[in-house]
Amino acid sequence: MIPRELYLKKIRPFIGTDLVKVMTGIRRCGKSVLLELIRQELVASGVDPSQFISINFEDLAVAHLQTAQALHDEVHRRAAERPGKVYLFFDEIQAVRDWEKCVNSLRVSLDCDLYITGSNAKLLSGELATCLGGRYVEFVIYPFSFAEFLELYRTIVPEVSVQECFRTYLLTGGMPYLANVRYAGEPSRQYLRDLFNSVLLKDIVQRNKIRDADLLERIIVYGMENAGNPFSATSLSKFLKSEHRTVAPETILNYLKFCRDACLFYPVRREDVRGKQILGAFEKYYLADHGIREAMLGSNQRDINLVLENIVCLELLRRGYTVTVGRAGTKEIDFVAERNGQRLYIQVAYLLASDETVAREFGALEAVRDNYPKFVVSLDEMDRSRNGIKHRNIRDFLLAADWD
């Protein structure tokens, strides 16, 4: 395990409080390990591990606890054997029917500190919001950032350069388990394909009772191929019609929503940065882990522009920014990121290989007339900063503790 300090520093202020701590994210992104890191912090602070009650609902041994009443009764039974405060850790709790009622009851009836994880964003935030009404805090967990990946990869290949490590990251992505196969090519791809199939079946098809799984997979593959490209349900419906599949845009929107709920895609809306107006059509979708894209399509190197953009988008989300795609007149800005009232403008490119590319990438930012930081990010080694716009190598940008 590596300490995921980015998340722990957000969670620490709430440890020991009566708020329910909720961690959501795509399946296998490291939520269970984060629970273990929290347990370690509690032990270090003096809590006796005997006060912990931990249940992983993917374990068949606890299948009998997958109803609210059964779980409620079992937790009360175990808590009665432990004097004082109990610390409850429920992993993948969406497997429990009416789980939110159980969680709310335990919060009221026990002296407890409660942590839950799940792989469905709607299930957790939507149903908890209804049942708990402000008595919970939610933390979105993502696969490894490049900084986390580098830290772990160097435990396997200690002398690896940052450049070589980034080349591996481009292909494998940030799913934590891949360290167990030492990031070997085919085992990594096999694991990621199996992970994708698990998300598809368990978190989307079964959860939403989808009958046409083939259509769903076609829509997801289209989304993967076009991650970072603007598209609408109407344009996707026309594409599928050319493939001899007639699908209503409303159906496509529903399927995309199910994918978002399963934390497979993150949508980014478009904004007019001059009028501060959100534009309705043609959202962009970014994949939770670009390694899944490589495993399924094998085209990350060919589509490196899109993959670099995907990596930067997830890094912004990981650091707590609200992200939109900007438009200034006729020019598009890849990302407008806001956090705590501060803004960043970011353009992402593969290489600034021509004067035309330089003019396009810097020109979009030059059209924005404010004093917030503006960055062009690429794989170039030479600094091309100009006119107050900072140029950064993408590796340096991702590894920076902060951006200013």
N, C-alpha and C positions, 0 to 999 in steps of 0.2 A: 504494500500500500504506500502511496505517497500522500502527504498531507494536502488536502484540497483547501488551502487557506482562503481562496477567493470566496468559497461558500461558508466555511466555518466562521469567518469574521462577520458574516451577515447573520448567522444563526446564533452565535454566542450571546448577544443581548437578550435572547428569548429563552435561553436554557434556564430551567427551574421555574418558569412562569406558568400560569394556568392556561395560556394560549396553546392551541393545538398547532404543532409544527408540521407543515405539509410539504413534502418534496415530490415534485412531478418531473417527468422527463421520459424520453424514449427508453424502451426496454433495454437493459444491460448497459446503461450509461454510467453506472457507478453509484446508484442511490443506496444500495445495500452496504457498500463500503463506507459511504458517508455516515450511515447509522452507526457502524462500528467505530468510526473516528469520534463520533459524539459520545459513545459509551466510554471510549478511552479518556476523553476529556473529563467526563463525570468522575471516573475512577481517580484521575489525577487530582481532582478537586476534593476528594475524600469520600465520595459516595461508595458504599459497599455494593459490589456486583450482585449480591443476593437480592438487592432491591429491583433488579431488572427483570422485566417480563418481555421476552422477545419472541415474536411469532412471524414466520415467513409463510405466507399463504400459497406459495408455489410448491410447498412441501406436502406431498400426499398424506403424510402422517397426521396433518392437522385438517384434513378434508372435513372432518366431523364438526369443525368450528366455523364453517362457512355460512352460518346464519347469524344475524344480529343477536338473537337470544342465546344461542349456544356459546358464542364468543363472550358475551356479557357475563354469563354464569361462570365460565371457566376463568376469566380474569378475576372476578370477585373471589372465587375459590382460592386462587393462587395468592391474591393480595392479602387474604385473611391470614395466610401463613407467614407474612412478612410485616413486622411492626414498622410503622412510620410510612413515609412517602414511597410510592412505587413509581418506577420509570417504565413506561410502556412503549415498545417499539413494534409497529405493525408494518410488515413489508408486503407490497403488492396487495393492499387491502381491498382493491376493487373486486377481488374474488368473493368477498363476503356479501351476501344479500342483505340489503338495508344497513350496511355498515355504518353509515353516517348517524343513524339513530343510536347505534351501540356506542359510537365514539362520544356523542353528545351526552349520553347517560353516564358513561364512565367519567367524563370530565366533571359532571355534577356530583356523582355519588362517591368518588374516591379522591383521596389526596394523592394526585398523580401528576406526572410530567409526561406529555403524550407526543409521540413522533410517528408519523405515518408516511408511507411512500406509495406511489401508484404510477402506472404507465398510461393514464388517460387524463388529460388536462381538464376536459369538460366534466368528467365524473367527479373529480376531486373539487375543483373550484366551484362548479355549478351547484352540486348537491350540498357541499359544505356551506356555501354561502346561504342557501335556503335554510339549512338546519341550524347552523351555528351563529349566523348573523354577526360577523365581526369578531368572533372569538377564536380566530385562527390566523396564522401567517403562512404564506405560500412562498416557496423557493423553487425556481425552475433550475433543474440540474441538466447540464449539457455534457456530451462527450469531452474528452480531454482537449484543452487548448494546446497550441503548439508549445507553450512554456511547460505545461504539465507533461506533454508527450516527450519533450527533450529530456526532462528530468528522469523519466522512467526509462527511456531508450538508452540513456547513458549508464544505467545499471546493468544493461545487457551488453552494450558496445561502448566501453568507457572512453575510448579515444576518438569517437566519431566526431566529425566536424558539424557545425551548425548547418552548413549547406547540404551535406549528405543526409543529415537527419530530416531536413525539410523535404528533400526529395522523397524519402520514405513516407513522411507524413502526407504528402500529396496523394499517394496511392493507397495508403492503409487507413487514413483517417484517425479518429481519436477514441475508438472503443477500447475501454481498459483491458478487456480480456485478452487482446491480441498479444500482450506481453508474455502470456503463458505459452504461446507458440513462437515466441521470439521474433515476431513480425515476419516470419517466413512467408513467401509469396502465396503459394497455393493454399496452405492451411489457413492463412488470413482470409483469402477470398472465400474459401468454403465456409468458414465461420460466419462471415458477413452475409453470405447468401442465405445461410440457415437462419440467421437473425432476422433478415428481411422477411423470410417466409413466416417466421414466428409472429412478427408484428402484423403482417398481412392477415394471417389466419386468426390469431387470438385477439388482437387488439382492434381489428377493423371488421373482418368478415363475421366472426362469431358474435362480437359485441353488438354489431348493428344489423345482424341477420340479413346480410347481403346474399342474394341468390346468384348474381352474375359476377363471380370472382374474377373471371377472365377479363371482363370489361374494367373492373376496378384496377387490375394489374396493368392494363394498357394505359389507363389514365395516370397511374403512378409513374410508369416508365416514361411517359410523355413529360410529366412534371420533372423527373430526374434529368432527362435530356435537355430540358429548357430551364433548369434552375438558374435564376438570374435574368432570364428573358421575360419581358412582359407578355402575358397572355390572358385571355378572358375565356369564360365558359363557352361563349359563342364561337370563338376561334377554334377552341378545342373540339367543339361539336362538329365544325366543318371539317377539321382534320380527320376525325373518326368516320365521318360520312365518306371521305375519300378512301377510307379503309374498309368501306362497306359495312359500317356499324352505325345505325341511326340511333342517336342518343340526344335527348332533350338537354338544353343547357342547365335546367333545374336539377336534373339527375347528376350532372357533372359537379355542380356546386355542392350538392349533398355529399358526394363521394370525397371531394376535396376537404369538406368540413370534417368528415370522419378521419381523414389523414392528419389534419391539424390536431384533432382531439387525441390521436394516438402519438402526438409529438413527432411525427415523421417529417412534416413540413412546417415551416414558419412563414406566414404571409407577411409581406411588407407593402404598405400602401404608398401611393404616389402623392406628392405634395408640391404645390406651387410655392416656392420659397419666397417669392416677392409678395404674394397676397396671403401667405400663410393659410392657404385653402387646400383641404384634402380633395384629391381628384378621384372620382368614382371608379372608372373603368381600368382594366389592365393592371391588376396587382402583379407583383412578382412573388415567387415562392422559392424559398431556400431550404435545402435538405438538412436535416438534423446532423447528419454525418456524411461527409463527402467520400469516405471509404466505401460506404454502401453503394454509391454511384459507380465507383470503379469495379467493385465486385459484380455488379449486375450488368454494366454496360461496357466496361473495359476501355473507357475513353477519356479518363481524366487528363492524360497528357495531351491528347488531341484538342480537348476543350478547356485548356488550362486557364484561359481568361475567365470562363464561368466558374471554374473551381476556385480560383483565387478570390473571386468576388464572394463566393459562398463562405469561404474561410473567414474573410473579413467581417461579413455580416454576422456570423455566429460569434465572433470575438466581441463585437459591439453588444450583442444581446447578453453574452456571458458577463460582461462588465456592467450590466444594468442600464444600458442606454435604450431609449425608445428610438426605433429606426424607421425612417421613411425614405423613399426614393424621391429626389428633388427634381424640380423643373424650374429653370430660370429662362423665361422666354421660350426659345426653340431648343435650348440646350438642356441636356439631362445630367444630373449629378447622381452618381451611384448611390451615395448614402448621406442623409442628413440625420445626425445622431444627437439626441438631447438627453441630458441628465442633470438634475438639480438646477435647472434654469440656464445651463450652459450648452452651447452647440459646437458640433464639429461638422465639417463638410469633407467628404472623402471621395476621391476618384481612384478606381482600381484598374490597373493595366498590367499586361504581361511584360512587355518591354517597351520603352520609349525609343523605338527603333528608327523613327523618321521624324522630320520636322512637322509633318502632317499630324502624326500621333501626339507629339508634344503640344501642338497648337490646340488640338481637340480636347485633350485631358486638362491642360491648364486653362484653356479658354472658358470651359464650363464654370470653373471656380472664379475666374476673373469677372464673370458676369454677376456675381453675388456681391453686393455693396454693403457688407457689414464687417465688423472687426473680429468675428469669431475665427478660431484656427481652421485652416484649410490645408488638406494634405492630398498629394498624389502619391499612391503606393504602387510599387512595381518590383520586379525581380532585378532591376538594374543595380549595379554596384556603385556607379558614379552618381553623386548628388547633383540633381538638375533643378534645384530650388530656384524660384524666380518670383519677382513682384509680390513678395510676402507670402507666397504659397510654398509650403515645405514639401520637398520630395523625400520619401523614405523607402529604403529597401523593405520589402514586406516582412522579411524575417525580423529585422530590427523593430519594425512597427509592432509586430505581434508580441515580441519579447519585452517591449518597453513597459515599465511599471505604470506609467501614465503618459498622456499625450498633452502637449502644450505647444 
